[in-house]
Amino acid sequence: MKLNAKIKTMTKPLLVGLGGYLLVTSFLVIFVFSIRPNMSGFEVKKMVQVDPEINVIGYKTVASQKILIDILLNKPGGFMANDISPPFVMADDMKKFEIGAIKALRKTSLYIRENFTLPVGTQSKEDPDIVLADNALRITTDSWLFPPADHFFFIKGEYEKAADAYGRYLDRLIDDDPDDGNFFVRANSLKRLVMSHNKTLGSYATRLSAAISRTKIDLSTANDKNAVESKNISTSVREKTPYNDIDDIFWETMGYVWVLSEQLNQIEYDFASILEDKNALPSIRQIRRDLEDAQTYVWSPIIWNGSILPGEDKYSMANNYSIVLSSYVKGASAAMSNLEQFLEDG
């Protein structure tokens, strides 16, 4: 009897402590660690520790890469996508947001490496810091060790190495050595970047729209009478994104949109002469407007897809958050297609 009494006496504070821990960590995850980064008043010149009067072409585009990485690593809770222990392991929405953000950073990083920092020609040498930054960003977001995506005790994370490499490149970009560090503004290079981001936006829009069941006509070989495919795909494909996947896709899209909207703000500055010459400034500003509108604060902790009851679909009593986000992304994608055409034709 005495043993049972002791066990009960010990169990009660443990349960109270566990309950308090879960309550506190849940509060932190929902109300602190899952708040998206605040980018109001985003200005490269205020966030990079160099001369604020720098107007070197390419500076803002590359600096936005460094700054956005720094923000992801140093926001409340730090970088969480590679966390494997509480409480950050529970921040699922923010983890997906970070994954989407890193995907956008990787895509722009590749074009900075292969197009913006290389002169025309096949015998050009890649910039070492840009190569280092691009390779470091390729580390998977869930890598917590060997190598860690974010810092692990005394081990510097790969994404931090990428930010440092961009910083070194920026220092060389603005120095007096004309043969060390350069940035090339070309319409064709920008068009390739826009096309690549547009494909990703289209993929996100499709998956978000598929929150409701619908019939999709196969257009894989449309508009080309000689086109063939290795596998016979049904003319109509029934598709629907599973209910439990919509939340992940929603927040991953939000992360991608967040990065892209900030980058386009800086690209508009660096590529202003080309955009003006091609009469494309209205298009890039429309893209930015749609992407900024897509980032309206989401008050609900649950991403509804229109369904409340099992089997419910399309028009229902619940808001369809994925369809709302999809409409903004589709608008941005349409404006991007126009921008591609302007950069091609002028």
C-alpha positions in Angstrom: 0.0 0.0 0.0 2.8 2.4 0.9 4.5 1.6 -2.4 1.4 2.4 -4.4 1.0 5.6 -2.5 4.6 6.6 -3.3 4.0 5.8 -7.0 0.9 8.0 -7.0 2.8 10.8 -5.3 5.6 10.6 -7.8 3.3 10.2 -10.8 1.1 13.3 -10.2 3.9 15.9 -10.4 5.3 14.1 -13.5 2.0 14.3 -15.2 1.6 17.9 -14.3 5.1 18.7 -15.5 4.5 16.8 -18.8 1.2 18.6 -19.3 2.8 21.9 -18.6 5.6 21.1 -21.0 3.2 20.2 -23.8 1.1 23.3 -23.1 4.1 25.6 -23.3 5.7 24.0 -26.3 2.4 23.9 -28.2 1.9 27.6 -27.5 5.5 28.3 -28.7 5.1 26.2 -31.9 1.7 27.8 -32.8 2.1 31.4 -31.8 5.9 32.0 -32.0 7.8 29.5 -34.1 5.2 29.1 -36.8 4.9 32.9 -37.5 6.1 33.6 -41.0 9.1 35.9 -41.3 8.1 39.6 -41.4 9.5 41.2 -44.6 7.7 44.5 -44.4 10.1 47.3 -45.3 12.4 44.7 -47.0 15.5 46.6 -48.2 18.8 45.1 -49.1 20.8 48.2 -48.2 19.5 48.1 -44.6 20.3 44.4 -44.0 23.7 44.0 -45.5 26.6 45.5 -43.6 28.2 47.5 -46.4 27.9 51.0 -47.9 24.2 51.7 -48.3 24.8 53.8 -51.4 26.0 50.8 -53.5 24.3 50.7 -56.9 26.3 48.1 -58.6 24.3 46.0 -61.1 23.5 42.6 -59.7 24.2 43.5 -56.1 20.6 43.5 -55.0 19.7 40.2 -56.7 22.6 38.3 -55.1 22.2 40.1 -51.8 18.6 39.0 -51.6 19.8 35.4 -51.7 22.1 36.0 -48.7 19.5 38.0 -46.7 16.7 35.5 -47.2 18.9 32.6 -46.1 20.0 34.6 -43.0 16.3 35.3 -42.2 15.4 31.6 -42.5 18.3 30.6 -40.2 17.8 33.4 -37.6 14.0 33.8 -37.3 12.3 32.7 -34.0 13.0 29.1 -33.5 15.7 29.1 -36.2 15.7 26.7 -39.1 13.3 23.8 -38.2 13.1 21.6 -41.3 15.9 19.4 -40.1 14.9 19.3 -36.4 14.2 15.8 -35.0 13.3 16.6 -31.4 10.6 18.6 -29.6 9.4 21.3 -29.7 10.5 22.2 -33.2 9.7 18.8 -34.7 6.1 19.7 -34.1 6.2 22.9 -36.2 5.1 21.1 -39.3 3.7 24.1 -41.1 6.9 26.2 -40.7 8.9 23.2 -41.8 7.0 23.0 -45.1 7.3 26.8 -45.5 11.1 26.5 -45.1 11.2 23.7 -47.7 9.4 25.8 -50.2 11.6 28.8 -49.5 14.8 26.7 -50.0 13.4 25.4 -53.3 13.0 28.9 -54.6 16.5 29.9 -53.4 18.0 26.9 -55.1 16.4 27.7 -58.4 17.6 31.3 -58.4 21.0 30.1 -57.2 21.4 27.9 -60.2 20.7 30.7 -62.7 23.0 33.1 -60.8 25.7 30.4 -61.2 25.0 29.4 -64.8 23.7 32.7 -66.4 24.1 35.8 -64.4 27.8 35.5 -63.3 29.2 33.9 -66.5 30.0 35.8 -69.7 28.7 34.4 -73.0 30.9 31.5 -74.1 31.6 27.9 -73.2 35.1 28.3 -71.9 34.3 30.6 -69.0 35.3 29.8 -65.4 32.6 29.7 -62.8 32.8 32.0 -59.8 34.1 29.9 -56.9 31.9 31.5 -54.2 28.8 31.3 -56.4 29.6 27.6 -57.0 30.2 27.0 -53.3 26.9 28.7 -52.4 24.9 26.8 -55.0 26.4 23.4 -53.9 25.7 24.2 -50.2 22.1 25.0 -50.9 21.6 21.6 -52.6 22.0 19.8 -49.2 18.6 18.4 -48.3 16.5 20.4 -45.8 16.1 17.5 -43.4 19.9 16.9 -43.1 20.7 17.5 -39.4 24.3 16.0 -39.5 26.9 14.9 -41.9 26.6 17.6 -43.1 24.0 19.6 -41.2 21.7 22.0 -43.1 21.7 24.3 -40.2 24.5 24.6 -37.6 24.9 21.7 -35.2 26.7 22.9 -32.0 30.2 23.9 -33.3 29.6 22.6 -36.8 28.7 25.4 -39.3 25.6 24.5 -41.4 25.6 24.3 -45.1 23.1 27.0 -45.6 25.1 29.4 -43.4 28.1 28.5 -45.6 26.0 29.5 -48.7 25.2 32.9 -47.1 28.8 33.5 -46.3 29.9 32.6 -49.8 27.3 35.1 -51.2 28.7 37.7 -48.9 32.3 37.2 -50.2 31.0 37.4 -53.8 29.3 40.7 -53.0 32.5 42.1 -51.5 34.3 41.2 -54.8 31.5 42.5 -56.9 31.9 46.0 -55.5 35.7 46.1 -55.3 38.1 47.8 -57.8 39.3 44.6 -59.5 37.5 44.4 -62.9 38.6 40.7 -63.4 37.3 39.3 -60.1 33.5 39.1 -59.6 31.0 40.2 -62.2 27.3 40.1 -62.9 25.8 40.1 -66.4 22.4 41.5 -67.2 20.9 39.8 -70.3 17.3 39.5 -71.4 17.7 35.8 -72.4 19.2 34.9 -69.0 16.3 36.6 -67.2 13.8 34.9 -69.4 15.2 31.5 -68.5 14.9 32.2 -64.8 11.3 33.4 -65.2 10.4 30.3 -67.2 11.9 28.0 -64.6 10.1 29.7 -61.7 6.9 29.8 -63.8 7.0 26.0 -64.2 7.2 25.5 -60.5 4.4 28.0 -59.8 2.2 26.1 -62.3 3.0 22.8 -60.5 2.0 24.3 -57.2 -1.2 25.8 -58.6 -2.2 22.4 -60.1 -1.7 20.6 -56.8 -3.5 23.2 -54.9 -6.4 23.2 -57.3 -6.6 19.5 -57.0 -7.9 19.9 -53.5 -11.3 19.2 -55.1 -11.9 16.2 -57.4 -12.0 17.2 -61.1 -11.5 15.8 -64.6 -8.3 16.9 -66.3 -7.9 16.5 -70.0 -4.4 15.2 -71.0 -2.7 18.0 -73.0 0.8 16.4 -73.0 0.9 16.3 -76.8 -1.4 19.1 -77.7 -0.6 21.7 -80.3 1.8 19.4 -82.1 0.4 16.8 -84.6 3.7 14.9 -84.7 4.2 14.7 -81.0 4.2 11.2 -79.4 4.7 9.8 -75.9 6.3 6.6 -74.7 3.3 5.6 -72.6 -0.4 5.8 -73.5 -2.0 8.1 -71.0 -5.8 8.2 -70.7 -7.4 11.1 -72.4 -9.0 12.2 -69.2 -7.3 11.8 -65.8 -9.2 11.9 -62.6 -7.0 13.5 -59.9 -7.4 14.8 -56.4 -4.7 15.8 -53.9 -5.3 13.7 -50.7 -6.8 15.7 -47.9 -3.8 15.1 -45.6 -1.4 16.5 -48.2 -3.1 19.8 -48.9 -1.8 21.4 -45.7 1.8 20.5 -46.6 1.4 21.8 -50.2 -0.2 25.0 -49.0 2.7 26.0 -46.7 5.4 24.8 -49.1 3.8 27.1 -51.7 3.7 29.9 -49.2 7.5 29.6 -48.6 8.2 29.5 -52.3 6.0 32.5 -53.0 7.6 34.5 -50.1 11.1 34.1 -51.5 10.1 34.7 -55.1 8.2 37.9 -54.4 11.2 39.4 -52.5 13.7 38.3 -55.2 11.6 39.8 -58.0 11.6 43.1 -56.1 15.4 43.1 -56.4 15.5 41.7 -59.9 13.3 44.6 -61.1 16.0 47.0 -59.9 19.0 45.2 -61.4 17.3 44.4 -64.7 15.5 47.8 -64.9 17.1 48.8 -68.2 16.1 45.5 -69.9 12.6 45.5 -68.4 12.0 49.1 -69.6 13.4 48.4 -73.1 11.1 45.3 -73.4 8.1 47.3 -71.9 7.9 44.5 -69.3 7.8 46.5 -66.0 4.0 46.3 -65.7 4.2 42.5 -66.0 6.8 42.0 -63.3 4.9 44.4 -61.0 1.7 42.4 -61.6 3.6 39.2 -60.7 4.8 40.8 -57.5 1.3 42.1 -56.6 -0.2 38.6 -57.0 2.5 37.0 -55.0 2.3 39.6 -52.2 -1.5 39.2 -52.1 -1.1 35.5 -51.8 0.8 36.0 -48.5 -2.1 37.4 -46.5 -2.0 36.2 -42.9 -3.8 32.9 -42.4 -5.7 33.0 -39.1 -6.9 29.4 -39.1 -4.6 26.7 -37.7 -6.2 24.3 -40.2 -6.0 24.6 -43.9 -9.5 23.8 -45.1 -10.0 22.5 -48.6 -13.8 23.0 -48.6 -14.6 19.7 -47.0 -16.0 19.3 -43.5 -17.9 16.1 -43.8 -16.6 12.9 -45.4 -17.4 12.7 -49.0 -18.1 16.5 -49.2 -16.6 18.2 -52.2 -16.6 21.5 -54.2 -19.2 23.9 -52.8 -19.4 23.4 -49.1 -19.8 25.4 -45.8 -16.0 25.7 -45.3 -13.6 28.0 -47.0 -11.2 26.5 -49.5 -7.9 28.0 -48.6 -6.0 26.0 -51.2 -8.2 27.2 -54.0 -7.7 30.8 -52.8 -3.9 30.5 -52.8 -4.1 28.7 -56.2 -6.0 31.6 -57.7 -3.2 34.1 -56.7 -0.5 31.7 -57.9 -2.3 31.2 -61.2 -2.5 34.9 -61.7 1.2 35.3 -61.0 1.9 32.4 -63.4 -0.1 34.1 -66.2 1.7 37.3 -65.7 5.0 35.4 -65.8 4.0 33.9 -69.2 3.4 37.4 -70.4 6.8 38.5 -69.1 8.5 35.6 -70.9 6.9 36.7 -74.1 8.0 40.4 -73.6 11.6 39.3 -72.9 11.5 37.1 -76.0 10.0 39.6 -78.4 10.4 43.1 -76.9 
